[in-house]
Amino acid sequence: MIAALAALFMLGLGFASVPLYRMFCEATGWGGTTQRASEKQLAALAKPEAGAARTVSIRFDSNVAPGMPWKFYPEKRAMPVKVGAKNMAVFIAKNMSDKPVTGQATFNVTPSQAGPYFTKIQCFCFTEQTLAPGQSVRMPVLFFVDKKFLDDPDDKDVQEITLSYTFYPVEKPDQQG
């Protein structure tokens, strides 16, 4: 009986491990997971003295999963940003197929120790994107590098942060077949 309960517990833990791992990464920024802005952080950004004197270069990387018939790229490959100031980058996606295609982006930040301080306000990665055949869209990302980044000794030599996205296809019932 104990062995059966242990086996059931391990099976349940196996199913729960992916969502638990995702929640852990989102809460801690571990593995380059970015943060979502809180209301308090957004209010602080509205103040005129929001940006710190230090700037870092943000590099943008874009990928599509094998078999995803999209072109996907940033308008600018890199931009200098003030730590603590709100910024916007734009990515472009185009459906190269003759069918509607739905995708969703995953993301990460490198170096990983910068992940807890890279905060997204608005991002296309939070929702699925459906593009009609040949459709092209501009997708903004609003973000900032939290001022706490300046106080972290692990980040004192970081001059460049890379924000990387990969789009994966999402199967919709009307797209199957």
C-alpha positions in Angstrom: 0.0 0.0 0.0 2.8 2.4 0.9 4.7 1.6 -2.3 1.5 2.2 -4.3 1.0 5.6 -2.6 4.6 6.5 -3.2 4.3 5.6 -6.9 1.1 7.7 -7.2 2.8 10.6 -5.5 5.8 10.4 -7.9 3.5 10.2 -10.9 1.7 13.3 -9.7 5.0 15.1 -9.0 6.1 14.2 -12.5 3.0 15.9 -14.0 3.3 18.9 -11.7 7.0 19.5 -12.3 6.8 21.5 -15.5 4.3 24.1 -14.1 6.1 24.2 -10.8 9.4 24.8 -12.5 7.9 27.5 -14.7 6.5 29.2 -11.6 9.8 29.0 -9.8 11.7 30.5 -12.7 9.2 33.3 -13.1 9.3 34.1 -9.4 13.1 34.1 -9.1 14.3 35.0 -12.6 16.4 31.8 -12.6 17.6 30.6 -15.9 17.2 34.1 -17.5 13.5 34.2 -17.0 12.3 37.8 -17.2 9.9 39.5 -14.7 6.6 41.1 -15.4 6.2 44.7 -14.2 4.2 45.4 -11.0 2.0 48.5 -10.6 4.6 49.9 -8.1 7.4 49.5 -10.7 5.2 51.2 -13.4 4.5 54.1 -11.1 8.2 54.6 -10.4 8.9 54.6 -14.2 6.6 57.5 -14.6 8.8 59.8 -12.5 11.1 62.1 -14.4 14.2 60.8 -12.7 13.4 57.2 -13.6 16.5 56.4 -15.6 19.9 55.9 -14.0 23.1 57.2 -15.5 24.4 53.8 -16.5 23.4 52.4 -19.9 23.6 48.8 -21.1 23.2 47.5 -24.6 20.2 45.3 -25.2 20.6 42.8 -28.1 17.6 41.2 -29.6 17.6 37.6 -31.0 14.8 36.0 -32.9 14.2 32.4 -33.9 11.4 30.2 -35.2 11.0 26.5 -34.4 11.7 24.0 -37.2 8.6 23.7 -39.4 7.2 27.1 -38.4 6.6 29.0 -41.7 7.2 32.5 -40.4 9.9 35.1 -40.9 10.6 36.6 -37.5 13.1 39.4 -36.7 13.7 42.5 -34.6 13.5 46.0 -36.3 16.8 46.8 -34.5 19.3 44.2 -33.5 20.5 46.2 -30.5 19.8 49.4 -28.6 21.4 51.2 -25.7 19.1 51.7 -22.7 19.3 53.6 -19.5 18.9 51.3 -16.5 15.6 52.1 -14.9 14.0 53.8 -17.9 11.1 52.4 -20.0 12.0 51.3 -23.6 10.3 49.7 -26.6 11.6 47.3 -29.1 9.6 46.1 -32.2 9.7 42.6 -33.7 8.2 41.7 -37.1 6.6 38.4 -37.9 5.3 37.3 -41.3 3.4 34.2 -42.2 5.1 32.7 -45.3 2.5 30.0 -45.8 -0.8 29.8 -47.6 -2.7 28.9 -44.4 -3.4 30.7 -41.1 -0.7 29.9 -38.5 -0.9 30.4 -34.8 2.3 30.7 -32.8 3.5 31.6 -29.3 6.9 32.8 -28.3 9.1 31.7 -25.5 11.8 33.9 -24.3 14.9 34.1 -22.1 17.6 36.6 -21.1 21.3 36.1 -21.1 23.4 36.5 -19.1 21.1 34.6 -16.7 22.0 36.7 -13.7 20.4 39.7 -15.5 17.1 37.9 -15.9 15.7 39.0 -12.5 16.2 42.6 -13.4 14.9 42.5 -17.0 11.2 43.4 -16.6 8.6 43.3 -19.4 5.6 45.7 -19.2 3.9 44.5 -22.4 5.0 41.6 -24.7 3.6 39.6 -27.6 4.9 36.5 -25.8 2.1 36.6 -23.3 -0.6 35.6 -25.9 -0.9 33.4 -28.9 -0.5 35.2 -32.3 -2.5 34.1 -35.4 -1.3 35.3 -38.7 -3.3 34.9 -42.0 -1.5 33.7 -45.1 1.1 36.3 -46.1 0.2 38.6 -43.1 2.9 40.6 -41.5 2.7 42.3 -38.1 4.7 44.6 -35.9 4.8 43.4 -32.3 6.1 45.8 -29.6 7.8 44.8 -26.4 7.8 47.4 -23.6 10.5 46.7 -21.0 13.0 48.2 -18.5 16.1 47.0 -16.7 15.3 47.4 -13.0 17.6 49.8 -11.0 18.4 46.9 -8.6 20.6 45.6 -11.4 23.1 48.3 -10.4 23.4 46.9 -6.9 24.0 43.3 -7.8 27.8 42.6 -7.7 27.2 39.7 -10.2 26.1 42.3 -12.8 28.8 45.0 -12.3 30.7 43.9 -15.5 27.6 43.2 -17.6 27.6 45.5 -20.6 25.2 43.7 -22.9 21.9 41.8 -22.2 20.4 39.6 -24.9 16.6 39.1 -25.1 15.9 36.1 -27.2 12.6 34.9 -28.5 11.6 31.6 -30.3 8.2 31.2 -31.9 6.6 27.8 -31.8 3.5 26.7 -33.7 0.3 26.2 -31.7 -2.1 23.7 -33.1 -5.7 25.1 -33.3 -8.6 22.7 -33.9 -9.4 24.5 -37.2 -5.8 24.3 -38.3 -5.5 20.5 -38.0 -5.7 18.2 -40.9 
